[in-house]
Amino acid sequence: MTAYIIASYDIADQRGYEDYVPGVVPLLGRHGAEIVVADYAAEPLEGAKRSVYVVLRFESEESARRWYTDPAYQPLKKIRLDSCENTNLVLARQFVAPEG
């Protein structure tokens, strides 16, 4: 079943963040992820605005977890965490309507 990683965060250190995107995009490709949303100017309808909103689609929950725990991702994750604030990253499963 399809799974999604949904992220929102504020970039606090633009210079520190510079290496994150060029590093993470190829790694996402190796894990079969599709970047559905990557928006630096999204309009919040509720809640506080964040600098970045990202939605990634993975073939399965397992493939999403493999990307997140991949040893090659850990230094990139550190870049994101060290250069950003108000970080929120969630794993969400595809909605399946109940039968009936």
C-alpha positions as CSV (number, residue, x, y, z in Angstrom):
1,M,0.0,0.0,0.0
2,T,1.3,3.5,-0.9
3,A,2.8,5.5,1.9
4,Y,3.7,9.2,2.2
5,I,6.3,11.1,4.1
6,I,4.9,14.6,4.8
7,A,7.4,17.2,6.1
8,S,7.2,20.8,7.1
9,Y,9.9,22.9,8.6
10,D,11.5,26.4,8.8
11,I,14.9,26.9,7.4
12,A,16.9,28.7,10.0
13,D,20.3,28.5,8.5
14,Q,20.1,28.8,4.6
15,R,23.8,28.2,4.2
16,G,23.8,25.1,6.3
17,Y,20.8,23.8,4.4
18,E,22.3,24.2,0.9
19,D,23.7,20.7,0.7
20,Y,20.5,19.0,1.8
21,V,18.3,19.0,-1.4
22,P,21.1,18.1,-3.8
23,G,22.0,15.2,-1.5
24,V,18.6,13.9,-0.8
25,V,17.0,13.9,-4.3
26,P,19.2,11.1,-5.7
27,L,18.7,9.1,-2.5
28,L,15.0,9.4,-2.8
29,G,15.2,8.2,-6.4
30,R,17.2,5.1,-5.3
31,H,14.3,4.3,-2.9
32,G,11.7,4.8,-5.6
33,A,10.2,7.9,-4.0
34,E,8.2,10.4,-6.0
35,I,8.3,14.0,-4.9
36,V,4.6,15.0,-5.0
37,V,5.0,18.4,-3.4
38,A,8.1,20.6,-2.7
39,D,6.9,24.1,-2.0
40,Y,8.8,27.0,-0.5
41,A,5.8,29.4,-0.8
42,A,2.8,27.3,0.2
43,E,-0.2,29.3,1.6
44,P,-1.3,28.1,5.0
45,L,-5.1,27.9,5.4
46,E,-4.7,27.0,9.1
47,G,-1.8,27.1,11.5
48,A,1.6,28.7,11.3
49,K,3.4,29.1,8.0
50,R,6.5,27.0,7.5
51,S,9.4,27.7,5.0
52,V,9.1,24.3,3.4
53,Y,6.4,21.7,2.7
54,V,7.2,18.4,1.1
55,V,5.1,15.3,0.3
56,L,6.9,12.2,-0.8
57,R,5.1,9.1,-2.2
58,F,6.6,5.7,-1.6
59,E,5.5,2.3,-3.0
60,S,5.0,1.0,0.6
61,E,5.5,1.9,4.2
62,E,8.5,-0.4,4.2
63,S,10.2,1.5,1.4
64,A,9.5,4.8,3.2
65,R,11.1,3.4,6.3
66,R,14.1,2.0,4.4
67,W,14.7,5.5,3.0
68,Y,14.4,7.2,6.4
69,T,16.7,4.7,8.1
70,D,19.2,4.3,5.2
71,P,22.7,5.0,6.5
72,A,23.3,7.3,3.5
73,Y,20.4,9.5,4.6
74,Q,21.7,10.0,8.2
75,P,24.3,12.7,7.4
76,L,21.6,14.5,5.3
77,K,19.1,14.2,8.0
78,K,21.6,15.8,10.4
79,I,22.0,18.7,7.9
80,R,18.2,19.2,7.9
81,L,17.8,19.0,11.6
82,D,20.8,21.2,12.3
83,S,19.7,23.9,9.9
84,C,16.0,23.9,10.4
85,E,13.5,24.6,13.2
86,N,9.8,23.6,13.8
87,T,10.5,20.3,12.0
88,N,7.6,18.0,11.5
89,L,8.0,14.7,9.6
90,V,5.2,12.1,9.5
91,L,4.6,8.8,7.8
92,A,1.0,8.5,6.5
93,R,-0.6,5.6,4.8
94,Q,-2.8,5.7,1.7
95,F,-6.5,6.2,2.5
96,V,-8.6,3.2,1.7
97,A,-12.4,3.9,1.9
98,P,-14.3,1.3,4.0
99,E,-16.5,-1.0,2.0
100,G,-20.1,-0.9,2.4
